[in-house]
Amino acid sequence: MLALKLFLVPSFLLLVSLAGARWGPTVAGWLAGLPVVAGPILFFLAIEHGADFASGAAAASLSAVFASVSFSLAYAHAAQRLAWPPSLLIALSAWGLAAGALWWLAPGTGLSLLLALLTLLGAPRLFPASPTAGAAHVVSAAELATRMLAGACLTLAVTAVAGRLGHGWSGLLSVFPVLGMVLAVFSQRSEGAGFVASLLCAMATGLYSFATFCLTLSLALPHAGIAAAFMLAACLSLTVQVISKRRLAAARMQPARP
């Protein structure tokens, strides 16, 4: 389990970073929407605490799409005027407020799905306008290694806490913006605020696959068992990810808002 935690997220960060350097922020953000962090965390929760616990955590993770997008919106707007440390502080505060509200509300699967869909449908209109991104700089080996190390440390910290606070906070913490933090901070430092806004907006589009993953787990885990539920969730998530690429392509063709 520890080896998987140390390998999966850093490897995906490497893939996303290289994709951003090769194809730009929209492709990198779209890929970052996959449940590469929450998926393993929910799997560990299912193995250690049972299918019913993980089902409740998956419903909380579904509602936490709202918190994830709150982080992205706050960072994208703050980065237009501020350096990365205050931008990150503002974005984490937005995530914390949203997650706290979701924990207090404790929505069921149906309300979580409605909240996630409303968030994803409205989010692209709320990001700051950004110019068409040019060619990204070549990411050095040292910077890639730093991104991977940061991702591994954050993943270990989140998984160490998740599972000890009940299924509600476990599900919410599984959507803690590990990838978003690392990608946003390093991208702002190297590429600027416009690149960050494009990346985080594309990440919101990629979260349709994440929402599908969590919804499937919430419904299937109590009935299908752990292995079958995760296989079904992964297949459906990848299918939706491919479909969402059309929405991303359409958004890229629209002119930037003044």
N, C-alpha and C positions, 0 to 999 in steps of 0.2 A: 504494500500500500504506500509506504513512504517513497519507494522508488518511483511509483507512478506519479505521486504528487510532485516530486522533484523533476521528473522528466516531461510530463505532458504540457503544463503551462509554459515553461521556458521554451520548449520546442515550438509551440504554437506562436509564441511571441516572436521567435526567430522567423517563422514563416510569414507572419503578418508584417513584420518590419521589412523583410525582403520584398514582399508584394507591394508595400507602400513605396519603396524606392524604385521599383520597376514599373508599376502601373498607376501610382498615385494614391491619394488619400481615400477616394471613394471605394476602391477595391479593398484596401486595407481595412477600412471601417466595416464594410460588408462582411468580410471574413471574421472580424472580431465579434460579430453578433452571435456566432455559434456558441452553444453551451459548453465550451471547453473547460471553464472553471466550475460552473454550477453542476454540470453533469457528473463529474467525478465526486464532488462533495455529496451530492444526493445519493450516489451509489454507495459511498462509504457509510452514510447515514442509514441506508437500507440494510446493509450488511450488519452494522453494529447495533441498530435499534429496531429493526423490523420494518416490514412493508407498510404497515399502517402509519407509523411515525414518519416514514419518508414520503408517504402520500400527502400528509398534512404539510410537510415541509415544502413539497413541490407546489402545492396550492399557494403557499406564502411566497415562494419564488416567482410564481406567475404574477402575483400582485406587485412584486418588487420591480417589475418592468417600469412602473411609475417612478420608483426611486432611482433606477439606473438612468432613465432619460432625464430626470431632474439633475443628476450629476452632470450629464453631458451638456445640457442646456446652460447650466450655471457656469461651467468651465468655458464653454465656447464664447459666451458673452463677456465673461470677466477677462479672458485672454485678449480681447480686442483692445483693452486699455491697461492691463496690468501684467506684470511678470508672472512667471509660473508659481512661485510660492504663494502669493495671495490668491491667485486664481485657483490653485488646488485647495486652499483652505476654504474658500467660498463654495467650491463644488462639493467638498466633503460635508460641509455644513448643510447644504441643500439635500444631499443624500441622507444624512442623519435625520433631518426634520421629516423628510418623506417616509423613511423607514419607520420612525417612531409613530407617525400617524397611521401607517398601515398596521403596525403591531397593535395599536389601540383599537383600530377598527376590526381587525381579525376577520377579513372577508372570506367567505367560502369560495369554492371553485368557480361557481357561476359569476359572482360579483368580481372575483379576481380577473376572470376572462374579459368581462365587460370593461373593467378599468384598464387592462393591458391594451385592448383594441382601441379604445378611445385615445389612450396615450400615444400609441404608434401612428394612428391616423392623423392626429393633430401635430405631432412633434416636428415634422419637416417644415411646417410653416413658421415655427417659432425660433429656428436657428438664425443666427446673423448671416446676412448675405456675405458671400466670399467670392473673390475673383477666381477664374479658372486657374487651377494650380498648374504650374509649370513642372519641369523635370525636377524631381527630388534629388537631394545631394546623396552621394554614395555614403552609406552607413559603414563606419569603420568597424573592424573586428572588436575593438575595445568597447565601443558603444553597444554593439550587439550583445556582448558578454555582460555588460552592466544591466541592460534591459532584462536579460534572462535571469540574472541573479536577483534583481528586484522582484521579478514575477514569482520566482521560487520562494523568496522570503515572505511575500505577501500571502501566497497560497498556504504556506505552512501556518502562518499566524491565523488566518481565517478558519482553516480546518481544525486548528487546536481549540478554538472557541465554539465552533458550530457543534451542535449535539449536546452541549451542556446546559443550554438555555431553553429547552423545549422546542417543539417543531416549528413554532412561529418564528422565533429569532433565528433558528437554524436555517430555515428557508430564506429569510431575508439576508442573512450574512452570506449565504451561498451566492448571492447576486452582488456582493460587495464589489465595487468597480476595480478589480485587480488589473485587468487588461486596460481598462479605460484610463486609470491613473498613469500607468507606465507609458502607454502610447501617447497620451495627451501631453504629459510633461516633456518627454524626450522630443516629440514632434514640435512643440512650441519653441523649445530651445534651438532646434536645428532648422526648422522650416517656417516658423512664424504662425501668427494667429489665423490667417486664412486657411492654411493647411489643416490646422486643428479643427476649425469649424466644419470643413468638408468631411474630415475623418469621422468626427463624432456624429454628424448628421447621417452619414452612411451607416454608422453603427446602429443607429435607431432603426433604420430599414432592415438591417440584418437581424434584429431582435424578433422578427416574426417567427423565425425558426426556433429561437429560444422559447418563445411563448408556446409554440406547438409542442416542444419537448416537455415542458413543465405540465401543460394541460394533459398530455397523454399519460405521464407518470401519475398525476393526481387521480385520474380515473381508472387506470389499469392496474396499479400496484396492489390494491386490496383484492383483486380478483384473478389476475393473470400470473402473479408471482414476480419475483425480482428480475430474473433473467429475461423472461418474455416481455415484461413491461419495458425494460430498458432497450431491448432490441427493437421493439415497435416504436418507441419514442425516438430512437436514433434514426430509423428509416424515415419516419414522417418528418422529422426535423430537417433532414437533408433534402427531402422533396420540396418542402416549403422554402428552403434556402435557395434552391435553383429557381423556383417560381419568383421569389422576391428580387432576383437579379433583373427581371424585366422592369419592375417598379424602379429599381435603382437606375437602370439605363434611361428610363423616361425622365426621371428627375435630373439626370445629368444633361439632358438635351434642353431643359428649360433655361431661359435666360436668368441671370442673377437678379435678385430684387434690388431696386435702387436703395 
